[in-house]
Each structure stands twice: as structure tokens, then as C-alpha cells.
Amino acid sequence: MASLIDTLTEVLNGENKEYQKLLSLSKDKTDVIVRGDLNALAVITDKEQEVVSKIMALEHERTSTMTEIAKILNTDVSGLKLDVLIDLLKKKPKEQKALAQVHDKLHATLYEMKIINDRNAELVNTAIEMTNFNMNLLQSARKAPETANYNKGAFNTGSLIGVESGSFDAKQ
């Protein structure tokens, strides 16, 4: 079982390394979103996809290792979480400490990544709101008020001031 714990620790360290790369890309993405550089955003997204593919492969390896450990411990793999496994390793302090350290590093990395991604999502939403505001402003600038001319039957015969035909309607 010691070799499985070592394998799990190595896999988790590999995942943390890849998540650190993803975190760096997310920080770069913040600047790109603020600048509104769509080409740079596409490049970063492509790089993120490469890193996510590596993370998926490591995650598959981690799942397989956890399944093997669960078989040895004669427990259900769905109930075997990393913190539970760390508690079970009390008789092996070296493995317990290594696993606890990588668990803490991974937890910290993922927490920071969540904060950055939430900020990026807020920036994207703000950019979308600003775009919608600008579109509405442009559309309303082309609409003109009517004059208040009425005929004998009290029907409005007023014409529109400054009407332009052939304007673009973004809502269609």
C-alpha cells in the first residue's frame, strides 16, 4: 500500500503543478479581459485546454489509484476521501505528512483559482452589460421624437424629426 500512497502523492503533486499553470493563465486572462483583447483571449483559452487535458489524465490516474487503495482497505471508494485517507495513515507518519502537505497545497491552489475565476466571470458580465448599454444607446439615438400636431379628429398627424431609414436593428 505504501507504493500506492506514493503514487497518489505524485499524482496529486502533478495535478497541483498543472492547476498552478491554469491559475497563471487565469491571472493572465484577467488582464486580457480588462483590455478587451479577443485574440489574446483565444490564445489563452487554447493553452487552458491543453492544461485541462493533462489534468483530466492525472485525475483518471488519481481515481484508479484511489480505487486500488479502497480495495486494499476493503472500503467503498466513494466514501474514501483524501482527508479520510490521511486520518487512516496514522501509523505511517511519513506518508501521512506527505499526503497532508500535497492536500493542503492543492486546496490552496484551487481556492485561489476559484477567486480569480469568479473575478473573471464578473469582468465578463460587466463587459457584456456595457456592450448592451452601448447598443441600446446607439439604437435610442436613432429614434426621434414625434411632433405634437393634431387634426380636427384629435388624431396625431405629427411626423418624426430626424428619421433615418436603413438603420441596423441588432435585436433581430
matplotlib code that plots the C-alpha trace (Angstrom):
import matplotlib.pyplot as plt

x = [0.0, 3.0, 3.7, 0.0, 0.3, 3.5, 1.8, -1.2, 1.1, 3.0, -0.3, -1.6, 1.6, 1.3, -2.3, -1.2, 1.5, -1.0, -3.5, -0.8, -0.3, -4.1, -4.0, -1.3, -3.3, -6.4, -4.5, -3.3, -6.8, -7.9, -5.6, -6.8, -10.5, -9.8, -8.1, -10.8, -8.2, -10.2, -7.2, -5.1, -8.2, -8.4, -4.7, -5.1, -8.2, -6.3, -3.5, -6.0, -7.5, -4.0, -3.6, -7.1, -6.4, -3.3, -5.4, -8.0, -5.4, -4.0, -7.5, -8.1, -4.8, -5.8, -9.2, -7.6, -5.1, -7.9, -9.9, -6.9, -6.4, -10.1, -9.8, -6.9, -8.7, -11.9, -14.0, -16.2, -14.2, -17.0, -16.6, -12.8, -11.9, -8.4, -8.8, -10.2, -7.2, -4.9, -6.5, -6.1, -2.4, -1.7, 0.7, 2.7, 3.6, 5.9, 3.2, 0.6, 2.6, 3.4, -0.2, -1.4, 1.1, 0.0, -3.6, -3.1, -1.2, -3.9, -6.6, -4.9, -4.3, -7.9, -9.2, -7.1, -8.3, -11.9, -11.4, -9.6, -12.3, -15.1, -13.4, -13.0, -16.7, -17.7, -15.5, -17.0, -20.5, -19.6, -18.3, -21.5, -23.6, -21.5, -21.9, -25.7, -25.8, -23.8, -26.1, -29.2, -27.7, -26.9, -30.4, -32.2, -30.1, -31.6, -35.2, -36.6, -39.5, -42.8, -44.1, -47.4, -49.6, -53.3, -56.1, -59.8, -60.5, -57.8, -55.6, -51.8, -50.6, -47.1, -44.1, -40.9, -38.0, -34.7, -35.9, -33.3, -34.2, -32.0, -30.6, -29.3, -31.5, -29.4, -32.3, -33.3]
y = [0.0, 2.3, 2.4, 3.3, 6.2, 7.3, 7.1, 9.1, 11.7, 12.0, 12.3, 14.9, 16.9, 16.7, 17.9, 20.8, 21.7, 21.7, 23.7, 26.2, 26.6, 27.0, 29.6, 31.6, 31.5, 32.7, 35.7, 36.5, 36.2, 38.9, 41.4, 40.3, 40.7, 44.2, 45.2, 43.6, 41.7, 38.9, 37.4, 37.1, 35.6, 32.9, 32.1, 31.8, 29.6, 27.2, 27.0, 26.3, 23.5, 21.8, 22.1, 20.8, 17.7, 17.0, 17.5, 15.1, 12.4, 12.9, 12.8, 9.5, 8.1, 9.5, 7.8, 4.5, 4.8, 5.6, 2.6, 0.3, 1.8, 1.3, -2.3, -2.9, -1.1, -3.0, 0.1, 1.9, 4.2, 6.8, 7.2, 7.3, 11.0, 12.3, 13.7, 10.3, 8.6, 11.0, 10.1, 6.3, 6.8, 7.5, 4.5, 5.8, 9.4, 9.9, 9.1, 10.9, 14.1, 14.0, 13.4, 16.1, 18.6, 18.0, 18.1, 21.5, 22.8, 21.6, 23.0, 26.4, 26.5, 25.6, 28.2, 30.9, 29.7, 30.0, 33.6, 34.5, 32.7, 34.5, 37.8, 37.0, 36.0, 39.3, 41.2, 39.3, 40.1, 43.7, 43.8, 42.3, 44.8, 47.7, 46.3, 46.0, 49.6, 50.9, 49.1, 50.5, 53.9, 53.8, 52.5, 55.1, 57.9, 57.0, 57.2, 60.6, 62.2, 62.9, 66.4, 67.2, 68.1, 67.0, 67.2, 68.0, 64.4, 64.7, 62.2, 62.7, 63.8, 64.6, 63.5, 62.1, 64.5, 63.3, 59.9, 57.9, 54.8, 51.8, 51.7, 48.5, 46.6, 44.4, 42.8, 40.8]
z = [0.0, 0.6, -3.1, -3.8, -1.4, -3.0, -6.4, -5.1, -3.7, -7.0, -9.0, -6.6, -6.9, -10.7, -10.5, -8.3, -10.8, -13.6, -11.6, -10.9, -14.7, -15.0, -12.3, -14.0, -17.2, -15.4, -14.0, -17.5, -18.7, -16.2, -17.9, -21.3, -20.4, -19.0, -22.2, -24.3, -26.5, -28.0, -30.0, -26.8, -25.0, -27.7, -27.3, -23.5, -23.9, -26.2, -23.6, -20.9, -23.0, -23.1, -19.4, -18.7, -20.9, -18.7, -15.6, -16.9, -17.5, -13.9, -12.5, -14.2, -12.7, -9.3, -9.5, -10.4, -7.5, -5.0, -6.3, -5.6, -2.1, -1.4, -2.4, -0.1, 2.8, 2.0, 1.8, -0.7, -2.9, -2.9, 0.9, 0.7, 0.6, 0.8, 4.3, 5.4, 3.9, 5.7, 9.0, 8.2, 7.8, 11.5, 11.7, 8.8, 9.6, 6.7, 4.1, 6.2, 6.3, 2.5, 1.6, 4.0, 2.5, -1.0, 0.0, 1.6, -1.4, -3.8, -1.6, -1.5, -5.3, -6.1, -3.6, -5.3, -8.7, -7.6, -6.6, -9.8, -11.9, -10.0, -10.7, -14.4, -14.6, -13.1, -15.5, -18.5, -17.2, -16.8, -20.3, -21.7, -19.7, -21.1, -24.7, -24.2, -22.8, -25.8, -28.2, -26.6, -26.5, -30.2, -31.1, -29.0, -30.5, -33.9, -32.7, -32.9, -31.0, -32.7, -33.2, -31.5, -34.5, -34.3, -36.9, -36.3, -35.1, -32.4, -34.3, -34.2, -37.6, -36.3, -38.1, -36.8, -36.5, -38.0, -39.1, -40.9, -42.9, -43.3, -39.7, -38.3, -35.8, -33.5, -31.8, -34.9]

ax = plt.figure().add_subplot(projection="3d")
ax.plot(x, y, z, "-o")
ax.set_aspect("equal")
plt.show()
